[in-house]
Amino acid sequence: PRYLPGPPFPPMSKRQKNWARRAREAIIHDLGGCCDNCGDVTNLTLDCLRPKGSMHHRLDTSARIGFYRAQMKQDNLRILCRTCNASKSG
């Protein structure tokens, strides 16, 4: 009988999502792991101190992580919980 091995890796999209999740967790850890306003450690979001528009919200997962990494290098990134992020917009 002929041996047909399964795929050695999960599909590309699943690998990208897993990589992006780990990269996001690393960014959050590097920035302190809690909301800059209230100290909450749940439902955290990444927020630019100097707004860069909303284009990054339309990027695919891995490109968005690249955007956030660049913003972190420019000291333009902070962590907010969803509540504080929602309350900062007028």
C-alpha positions in Angstrom: 0.0 0.0 0.0 1.1 3.5 -0.7 1.7 5.8 2.3 0.1 9.2 2.0 1.2 11.4 4.8 -1.0 14.2 6.0 0.0 17.8 5.7 3.0 18.5 7.9 1.6 21.9 9.0 -1.8 23.4 9.5 -3.1 25.5 6.6 -1.4 28.8 6.1 -4.3 30.9 7.3 -4.4 29.0 10.6 -0.6 29.4 11.1 -0.8 33.1 10.4 -3.6 33.6 12.9 -1.7 31.6 15.5 1.5 33.6 14.8 -0.5 36.9 15.0 -2.1 35.9 18.3 1.3 35.1 19.8 2.8 38.3 18.4 -0.1 40.4 19.8 0.3 38.7 23.2 4.0 39.6 23.1 3.3 43.2 22.3 0.8 43.4 25.2 3.3 41.8 27.5 6.1 44.2 26.4 3.8 47.2 27.1 3.0 46.1 30.6 0.0 43.7 30.2 -2.7 46.0 31.6 -4.8 49.0 30.7 -2.9 52.2 30.9 -6.0 54.0 32.3 -7.6 51.7 34.8 -5.2 48.7 35.2 -7.7 46.1 33.9 -6.1 43.0 32.5 -9.0 41.7 30.5 -10.4 42.6 27.1 -7.3 44.5 26.2 -6.9 46.5 22.9 -3.9 48.2 21.3 -4.3 51.9 20.8 -2.2 54.5 19.1 -1.4 57.6 21.2 -1.2 59.7 18.1 -4.1 58.4 15.9 -3.1 57.0 12.5 -6.6 56.7 11.0 -8.6 53.5 10.7 -6.9 51.8 7.7 -5.0 49.3 9.9 -8.4 47.9 11.0 -9.0 46.7 7.5 -5.6 45.0 7.2 -5.3 41.2 7.4 -4.1 39.8 10.7 -0.4 39.6 10.1 -0.2 43.1 8.4 -2.0 44.6 11.4 0.6 43.1 13.7 3.3 44.6 11.6 1.5 48.0 11.9 1.4 47.7 15.7 5.0 46.6 15.9 6.0 49.7 13.9 3.9 51.9 16.2 5.5 50.4 19.2 9.0 51.2 17.9 7.8 54.8 17.5 6.5 54.9 21.1 3.0 55.5 19.7 1.3 52.5 21.2 -0.5 51.8 24.5 -2.9 49.3 25.9 -6.4 50.1 26.8 -9.2 47.9 27.9 -12.3 47.9 25.7 -14.2 50.1 28.2 -11.5 52.8 28.4 -10.9 52.6 24.6 -14.7 53.2 24.0 -14.9 56.0 26.5 -11.9 58.0 25.0 -13.8 58.6 21.7 -16.2 61.6 21.8 
